[in-house]
């Protein structure tokens, strides 16, 4: 450890592992440390099952849920948008070759106590029971507009300026009613609250396009989920970093981040000090340099059945738009199962989550829990959301934000790319990755 | 579980004309500097470097051997140095159908450590994994510290293939991979995989191909 590094990365959560990989690929000498004995931090998938029970201080389940080694339970629920940033990062870095995914089978939205499939193309829009007949036509016209929309071609804007006019105005242009606006903004554009209505329409159009482009890739839904759980993702990027020379140390407590004149010069563990020019870390390693800016409540549920009205889907996402249940932010339900090697045969894992708005967070997710039917076991956690108090340029300590309540990894990747740019002064150059990482035919 | 067997079903371009191609993931394990990378480099490229850098710098290497009618394609994973501070990710073992656990015949500690790796594999990897034990640096037998018979007995007791190898002189390098290939089941009845590995080649209606903006 007593060496000098360009960068020391603390914590092996997904964000830190992607950063570590990008830094190593860019030719930096990287030391990557985690205080835990396992990879993944908050983005680990817990295995075997008794570890999850121990973590939540519940009694060891024995063999009640099958072989406990078959379980890999995420603590933070997210899916990958098939055409989103994380998939692009996986492809460009070659990390995709360590992983296998399955397409999530269904995408549903909640309306008046029931769930309905999210309509994404004209055909589905016409068949959907979310809307009345005339509304269907209007929604179909809106979808065609979004589909044909090209940012670089004003002709496709149809007398509407998407960068100055807001989304509310675009809904009004097509005469969409509040219900349709609700599922469009929340289940297609995946906004967490209604702030987007007052923002330029182009931001929402991009998100709807991301949804439909993602859907176009593998069918069924726009979402992908990795075999063996999300915890495989940080491991994959850690391997990338290692292949490019990164050094890995797990189970290594960090006692001090050493500063000189306000600038980081090293990291101390016990009596050892590793010198460095920069530190990249998650908020848990720098409690004095982050502020709490919110909370997320998450409930992991073990089920012995699929969720009703999802055509027995082995994986699904259900979005409960805030207005439907009188809230300011949406409630998300994600379901995965044994088909992803995250549970023993026959078992399902549902996760219900939302941004905390009251002092009774567990009660806030009730509308989501009510959709699940009988729940064999529940694990509720309320996590603080932290963000750094400064941009790190002075201290050269670059801190990631906690994982938010969004259902996918877009904000995760934006944070990573932004940190990389702050830390290195440049955008990540994907051409630095060797085209053939050794997988060529011999 | 059939799901983590990749043999046969993988859809990758290959111009081969053999009757049958089976693909297997093989992982290397063993202490630092016992010659894991050198063994792979000898097997895959026929090369040996006296001062091999500590990692290969490749995601994995592939090499195909032929057993009668069948082409057995190995996808060989190197530890990338992550074993050094006991920080090898569990992902490394996932779906591995074969493993070579390497020690240095001049180093008793590396043999003890090899036995720990075997236990780890028996605990973490799939139950049907084919494990081979390689006593490497056999060309340096003059300074031997691990007795051949002792290692052989240990391998027999644990159902492991065993050879003493030399990446330097190539002794038993192809042989150990061939022995593994022979022992691997070639009749995995797995159909085409339904799992997805994004590659950027799928039909994709967008033109965006850059992540950074």
Interface residues (C-beta under 8 A of the other chain):
Chain A: X39 X47 X82 X83 X85 X87 X88 X89 X90 X91 X92 X94 X96 X97 X98 X99 X100 X101 X102 X103 X209 X213 X216 X217 X218 X224 X227 X228 X232 X235 X236 X238 X239 X240 X242 X243 X244 X245 X247 X248 X249 X250 X251 X252 X341 X413 X417 X427 X428 X429 X430 X437 X438 X439 X440 X441 X442
Chain B: X1 X3 X4 X14 X44 X45 X55 X56 X57 X58 X59 X60 X61 X62 X63 X64 X80 X81 X82 X84 X85 X86 X87 X89 X90 X91 X92 X94 X193 X194 X195 X196 X197 X198 X199 X200 X202 X203 X204 X205 X206 X208 X209 X210 X211 X212 X213
